[in-house]
Amino acid sequence: MVASYSQAKLQIDDFLIKTRYNIDSQLSKYTAAKETYSVAERSHTNALQLTELYEQEFQLGQKSLLDLISSRNEAFQAYVSMVDSKYSLYILKLQQLSLIFHLMDYLKGNTESELNGMK
């Protein structure tokens, strides 16, 4: 009986250590992804403003068509980067939900086994 108690306690301790590590890891990844998205969003906004400026200068004859096309390409690349960052945020949120589900499932299973052991 004592051996099974010790084994169960070790399993719970192992689970708690792994879960704490996973949660900390997910939080740091999510924080970094939020910062990346914020930077990508600002970059996209700046690229759009630059494209508008180049378009006006092109109309005045101060910029070439190649400059205008290059600025539009930069705006598109910034948009792709922003979408990719947003996708990363959604993936990390899903991973967090998965961790919560596994934690609840594990705790629910332990609670049921403890109740069965008391009967």
C-alpha positions as CSV (number, residue, x, y, z in Angstrom):
1,M,0.0,0.0,0.0
2,V,2.8,2.4,0.9
3,A,4.6,1.6,-2.4
4,S,1.6,2.3,-4.4
5,Y,1.1,5.6,-2.5
6,S,4.7,6.6,-3.2
7,Q,4.4,5.7,-6.8
8,A,1.2,7.7,-7.2
9,K,2.8,10.7,-5.5
10,L,5.8,10.5,-7.8
11,Q,3.5,10.3,-10.8
12,I,1.6,13.4,-9.6
13,D,4.9,15.3,-8.9
14,D,6.2,14.4,-12.3
15,F,2.9,15.5,-13.9
16,L,3.0,18.8,-12.0
17,I,6.6,19.5,-13.0
18,K,5.9,18.8,-16.7
19,T,2.7,20.8,-16.7
20,R,4.4,23.8,-15.0
21,Y,7.2,23.6,-17.6
22,N,4.7,23.4,-20.5
23,I,2.6,26.3,-19.2
24,D,5.7,28.5,-18.7
25,S,7.0,27.6,-22.1
26,Q,3.6,28.3,-23.7
27,L,3.4,31.7,-22.0
28,S,6.8,32.8,-23.1
29,K,6.1,31.7,-26.7
30,Y,2.7,33.5,-26.6
31,T,4.3,36.7,-25.3
32,A,7.0,36.6,-28.0
33,A,4.3,35.9,-30.7
34,K,2.2,38.9,-29.5
35,E,5.3,41.1,-29.8
36,T,6.1,39.7,-33.3
37,Y,2.5,40.4,-34.4
38,S,2.6,43.9,-33.1
39,V,5.9,44.6,-35.0
40,A,4.5,43.0,-38.2
41,E,1.3,45.1,-37.9
42,R,3.3,48.3,-37.6
43,S,5.5,47.3,-40.4
44,H,2.5,46.6,-42.6
45,T,1.0,50.0,-41.7
46,N,4.3,51.8,-42.5
47,A,4.6,49.9,-45.8
48,L,1.1,51.0,-46.8
49,Q,1.9,54.6,-46.0
50,L,5.1,54.4,-48.0
51,T,3.3,52.9,-50.9
52,E,0.8,55.8,-50.8
53,L,3.6,58.3,-50.7
54,Y,5.4,56.6,-53.6
55,E,2.2,56.6,-55.6
56,Q,1.8,60.3,-55.1
57,E,5.4,60.9,-56.1
58,F,5.0,58.7,-59.1
59,Q,2.0,60.8,-60.2
60,L,4.3,63.9,-59.9
61,G,7.1,62.1,-61.9
62,Q,9.5,62.0,-58.9
63,K,9.5,58.2,-58.5
64,S,9.8,55.5,-61.2
65,L,7.3,52.8,-61.8
66,L,9.9,50.3,-60.5
67,D,10.0,52.2,-57.2
68,L,6.2,52.1,-57.0
69,I,6.1,48.3,-57.7
70,S,8.9,47.7,-55.2
71,S,7.0,49.6,-52.5
72,R,3.8,47.6,-53.2
73,N,5.8,44.4,-53.0
74,E,7.2,45.4,-49.6
75,A,3.7,46.2,-48.5
76,F,2.5,42.7,-49.6
77,Q,5.5,41.0,-47.9
78,A,4.7,42.9,-44.7
79,Y,1.1,41.8,-45.0
80,V,2.2,38.2,-45.4
81,S,4.4,38.5,-42.3
82,M,1.5,40.0,-40.3
83,V,-0.9,37.1,-41.3
84,D,1.8,34.6,-40.5
85,S,2.3,36.2,-37.0
86,K,-1.5,36.1,-36.4
87,Y,-1.6,32.4,-37.4
88,S,1.2,31.7,-34.9
89,L,-0.9,33.4,-32.2
90,Y,-3.9,31.2,-33.0
91,I,-1.8,28.1,-33.0
92,L,-0.3,29.0,-29.6
93,K,-3.8,29.7,-28.2
94,L,-4.9,26.2,-29.5
95,Q,-1.9,24.6,-27.8
96,Q,-2.8,26.4,-24.5
97,L,-6.4,25.1,-24.8
98,S,-5.0,21.6,-25.4
99,L,-2.8,21.9,-22.2
100,I,-5.8,23.0,-20.2
101,F,-7.9,20.1,-21.6
102,H,-5.1,17.6,-20.7
103,L,-4.8,19.1,-17.2
104,M,-8.5,19.0,-16.5
105,D,-8.7,15.5,-17.9
106,Y,-5.8,14.4,-15.7
107,L,-7.2,16.0,-12.6
108,K,-10.7,14.6,-13.3
109,G,-9.2,11.1,-13.6
110,N,-7.2,11.5,-10.4
111,T,-10.3,12.8,-8.5
112,E,-12.4,9.8,-9.7
113,S,-9.7,7.3,-8.8
114,E,-9.4,8.9,-5.3
115,L,-13.1,8.7,-4.9
116,N,-13.1,5.0,-6.0
117,G,-10.2,4.3,-3.5
118,M,-12.2,5.8,-0.6
119,K,-15.1,3.5,-1.2
